[in-house]
Amino acid sequence: MSNIEIICTACGQESLLKRMPKYDGFKKMGESLTCTSCGHEYADEAEVPFTHQCKPKVFDDSDAPRIAKVFQESEAECLCRHCKHYVVNPFIQRCSRHGKTVEATDTCRNFEKKPVPKL
Ligand SMILES: [Zn+2]
């Protein structure tokens, strides 16, 4: 029988679990699970502080925060021609927000990205 390592909750020692069958007369009643250091008896296996028990994974890969894809617009992309307020007609380009003529390569603080048309 292999030694089962525990960290005893009663004596706090790294210890070994002593597993002994319990009998009531000739009838096996279960097992007694005791600490070999201090003799503390555990009510059942769920209480046994196994050293190598499979601990529930606290961090699962699927729970790992996904690296948010931050869409970083460079300043070069805040051009009027990418702005939803940008209006082009055959003669002038203008900003519908400011009501003024703009250049396609202008930038402004009120830049709002033009929604990408759904194809
Ligand atoms: Zn103990």
Residues whose N, C-alpha, C, O or C-beta is under 5 A from the ligand:
A	BS01	ZN	C8 A10 C11 C35 S37 C38 G39 H40
